Amino acid sequence: MNNNKQPVRLLTHETSRNEAERWVKLFRNSGLPARVQHLETLDELEEALNTGLWDLLLTVEETPMLNAGQVLSSIRRLKLDIPVIVSVHDNNPDMIKHWLEKGAGDAIHHSHEEHILHAILREKSSQERRQQLQKLQKELNDLKQRCQLLMDNTSQAIAYVHEGMHIDTNPSYIKLFGYEDPDDLAGMPLIDMIASQDQPLFKNLIKHFKPGDEQPAVECQLINSEDQTFPATVLLSDAVFDDEPCIQVIVKASAPTSATTTVVHQEDDSILIPRRHFTLVLNSEQEPETLAYLRLDNYDSIRENTGIDGSIAVQETMSRLLYEHLPESTATHYGDEVYLINVHEKNITDLKPLRKALEKELISTEQQTLFTTASIGLAESGQECDGQNLLERARLACHLAASSGGNKLEFFSQSAIDNQKACNGDTVAIIRQALENDSFRLLFQPVISVAGDGPGYYEVLLRLLDQKGREVPAGEFINAAEDSDLMPFIDRWVIRQSVKLLSRKLRNGEDTRLMIHISQASLDDEEFTERLSRLLEAADVPGHMIILQMAERLVHQHLNQVKTFAERLQPVGCQFAMTQFSGESRSMRIMEHLDLVFVKLDYLFTEKLDRNDDAHLRKATKSLKSLNKIIIMPGVENAQTLTSIWQLGVDYMQGHYLQPPLESMTYDFSS
């Protein structure tokens, strides 16, 4: 699988959360990141569909509170492009046909994991192609509208000809030939508008015209509506009109005629320079001290309601005001409603009067008086900020100003940008804010001795809340943090906060140990153990009170790094543990090469134990005991599991049946 793929945003409806974790593990083992959210009820499904962006949904046929039919119905009702794959327990062709007819992308037996994985990737690829096609179609439609707008308002005389007949003309073309209505030219042969002496030449050009041919401009005599001839230059080129190949005709009169349009002269009282020149400055060593990104707030509305006249009037007003208020600065008209300004430090204060002047300006067209305002974003250049980064920062600051009501000026602030993105549900921004504001939450789940002796252990669990106080699924924010290189900072935050809390417990005389997850990022951090050593020394916490743990999958993938890391950890005194242990032969061989004290079994062992399928589990625990490993059984969710554990040689147990995660380390291990 391609590790560079974007994470698959997957909704799952399974018989249990542990079954949902099976897909997370399968994706990761295939080298494909996944962000998975498990659903149990129709309400959870509706909320997820209404509040999140999802690539696919994987569902079993039915659970007590939700079934695949409801899933497909909800997606169809909300008109969402989310492929659904149904995991079936019977390979009955009629049932598979039933789900396909209901709208599922596929229906596959639940045990065929690789088949399901490839079906998910196939459906995601098809979805991406559909979305790309929709995007391109929208861009094409927008481009057609812009081209039509340009054609309608350009001073160039342009027509489109198919099989020698006019099929479309612009106002300048109609005026040039002295007509009043485009219908006057519809269906008229082009050859009829060419003087007789030049007709043979044009007949030959049109007859032998081929798409892609470069045709030289032709000087000739044309005939207007009053049968008067006038000299002109005609250029033919290939074009497409209404999806049909045709010829574009551009006519430039060589001398004024009675029907020609008036040329309007406009003084250049502006500081604007061509966009290309401004971009060169932006990307050069002489980049702006401060870049202002100015965006007209209601430009789209003005263009929609008043057409080109209103758009041009607003742009001309903006250019004039820039000249009046910032005569020493340079600027460019970057896009329809966007202006970029190279602002000197001494001129930054002039932006506020500029904004106020635009707010008060009465912009007149032939039809009405217009009003507009501007949002302005400012970004300062620096050593670590090149021209493109400077532009992006200014744009983000402008977006911040516009989204908070418009008609404002905002300086770029990463924290402010993160806050806005977090409010909009951006997981990476929520993580950044949590790191900056220490707003992650730690929970502590007791890891209890089966024999009832020994110190008290807690596993440290990390939780993240969004701006609305809702919990972000752990798989989602961990994947987002990995994709954005934030995991090293999260690891440090968790360890720092955990050690601080553990220090308080130890001062109260409590024998408490913490099991803390670390990511691959910490393996690559050569300063990790040195930083941890200093932290433990400052907090007066012995190293053996901390157990760092890592998933078996990561240990397999980075065995040499894990070995080096474990060696660096020994002088600090911390112990190392492996979680999600599968009991496979490869995992057992790894045990011989790693100095592991604790091994936490995979949740699948607990599920098999509930189904009285414990042969593999007994073999695994026997092998681990022969290597003197301390074994932890997670996922104890009922009394039946608890009863079975006593006979397996497991040392510690953990689960919601024993004790759900706590907000503080208050569990009574003596009870």
Secondary structure as UniProt FT lines:
FT   TURN            3..4
FT   STRAND          8..13
FT   HELIX           17..29
FT   TURN            30..31
FT   STRAND          34..39
FT   HELIX           42..51
FT   STRAND          56..60
FT   STRAND          62..63
FT   TURN            64..65
FT   STRAND          66..67
FT   HELIX           68..77
FT   TURN            78..79
FT   STRAND          84..88
FT   HELIX           93..102
FT   STRAND          106..109
FT   TURN            110..111
FT   HELIX           113..153
FT   STRAND          157..162
FT   TURN            163..164
FT   STRAND          165..169
FT   HELIX           171..176
FT   TURN            177..178
FT   HELIX           182..184
FT   TURN            185..187
FT   HELIX           190..193
FT   HELIX           196..198
FT   HELIX           199..207
FT   TURN            211..212
FT   STRAND          218..223
FT   TURN            225..226
FT   STRAND          229..241
FT   TURN            242..243
FT   STRAND          244..253
FT   TURN            258..259
FT   HELIX           275..282
FT   TURN            285..286
FT   STRAND          290..296
FT   TURN            297..298
FT   HELIX           299..325
FT   TURN            327..328
FT   STRAND          330..335
FT   TURN            336..337
FT   STRAND          338..343
FT   HELIX           345..350
FT   HELIX           351..360
FT   STRAND          363..364
FT   STRAND          369..370
FT   STRAND          374..380
FT   TURN            383..384
FT   HELIX           387..403
FT   TURN            404..405
FT   STRAND          409..411
FT   HELIX           414..423
FT   TURN            424..425
FT   HELIX           427..437
FT   STRAND          441..449
FT   STRAND          456..463
FT   TURN            467..468
FT   HELIX           474..483
FT   TURN            484..485
FT   HELIX           487..507
FT   TURN            508..509
FT   STRAND          512..517
FT   HELIX           520..523
FT   TURN            526..527
FT   HELIX           528..539
FT   HELIX           543..545
FT   STRAND          546..551
FT   HELIX           552..557
FT   HELIX           559..569
FT   HELIX           570..572
FT   STRAND          575..581
FT   HELIX           585..591
FT   TURN            592..593
FT   STRAND          598..601
FT   HELIX           603..610
FT   TURN            611..612
FT   HELIX           615..626
FT   TURN            627..628
FT   STRAND          630..633
FT   HELIX           639..645
FT   TURN            646..649
FT   STRAND          652..653
FT   TURN            656..658
FT   TURN            669..670
//
